[in-house]
Amino acid sequence: MKYFKPRSTTWWISAAQIAVGVLLAGLPDGVWLFTFLANVTGGIEPYALIMAGAGGIGLRGALP
């Protein structure tokens, strides 16, 4: 339970980054949701979102 901290805003933002990255990786290019998420994230690649989210959760887990 070191990394699962649902009362932390950092954890939720990092989890959202992972979720958006997974959605972008799984959706085809023409779907409106893909276009919307790609515009909201500024065109960041899905793997970068997933890695940033995992890094945020890892950093939050290292804090007391």
One Martini backbone bead per residue (centre of mass of N, CA, C, O) as a GRO file, in nm:
protein
   64
    1MET     BB    1   0.051   0.067   0.006
    2LYS     BB    2   0.268   0.279  -0.076
    3TYR     BB    3   0.136   0.374  -0.375
    4PHE     BB    4  -0.157   0.387  -0.246
    5LYS     BB    5  -0.297   0.734  -0.251
    6PRO     BB    6  -0.617   0.860  -0.261
    7ARG     BB    7  -0.552   1.148  -0.094
    8SER     BB    8  -0.372   1.228  -0.336
    9THR     BB    9  -0.325   1.444  -0.592
   10THR     BB   10  -0.079   1.318  -0.727
   11TRP     BB   11  -0.201   1.041  -0.772
   12TRP     BB   12  -0.441   1.127  -0.953
   13ILE     BB   13  -0.278   1.262  -1.178
   14SER     BB   14  -0.108   1.010  -1.247
   15ALA     BB   15  -0.347   0.823  -1.310
   16ALA     BB   16  -0.456   1.000  -1.542
   17GLN     BB   17  -0.210   0.977  -1.724
   18ILE     BB   18  -0.227   0.674  -1.762
   19ALA     BB   19  -0.515   0.663  -1.878
   20VAL     BB   20  -0.465   0.846  -2.123
   21GLY     BB   21  -0.234   0.681  -2.245
   22VAL     BB   22  -0.399   0.422  -2.290
   23LEU     BB   23  -0.616   0.545  -2.468
   24LEU     BB   24  -0.428   0.654  -2.693
   25ALA     BB   25  -0.306   0.368  -2.760
   26GLY     BB   26  -0.604   0.225  -2.825
   27LEU     BB   27  -0.692   0.439  -3.019
   28PRO     BB   28  -0.790   0.553  -3.297
   29ASP     BB   29  -0.736   0.841  -3.483
   30GLY     BB   30  -1.054   0.916  -3.570
   31VAL     BB   31  -1.149   0.952  -3.295
   32TRP     BB   32  -1.276   1.196  -3.095
   33LEU     BB   33  -1.127   1.122  -2.831
   34PHE     BB   34  -0.844   1.128  -2.944
   35THR     BB   35  -0.847   1.422  -3.039
   36PHE     BB   36  -0.910   1.551  -2.767
   37LEU     BB   37  -0.669   1.432  -2.600
   38ALA     BB   38  -0.446   1.538  -2.788
   39ASN     BB   39  -0.518   1.839  -2.743
   40VAL     BB   40  -0.497   1.851  -2.431
   41THR     BB   41  -0.188   1.729  -2.425
   42GLY     BB   42  -0.025   1.844  -2.686
   43GLY     BB   43   0.086   1.566  -2.830
   44ILE     BB   44   0.161   1.359  -2.639
   45GLU     BB   45   0.280   1.070  -2.595
   46PRO     BB   46   0.169   0.787  -2.444
   47TYR     BB   47   0.437   0.692  -2.311
   48ALA     BB   48   0.489   0.962  -2.161
   49LEU     BB   49   0.237   0.956  -1.983
   50ILE     BB   50   0.289   0.687  -1.843
   51MET     BB   51   0.572   0.755  -1.727
   52ALA     BB   52   0.486   1.008  -1.567
   53GLY     BB   53   0.278   0.864  -1.388
   54ALA     BB   54   0.471   0.654  -1.265
   55GLY     BB   55   0.665   0.865  -1.147
   56GLY     BB   56   0.461   1.007  -0.961
   57ILE     BB   57   0.391   0.760  -0.790
   58GLY     BB   58   0.682   0.700  -0.701
   59LEU     BB   59   0.737   0.972  -0.561
   60ARG     BB   60   0.496   0.959  -0.364
   61GLY     BB   61   0.594   0.690  -0.227
   62ALA     BB   62   0.867   0.826  -0.109
   63LEU     BB   63   0.697   0.984   0.063
   64PRO     BB   64   0.569   1.033   0.393
   0.00000   0.00000   0.00000
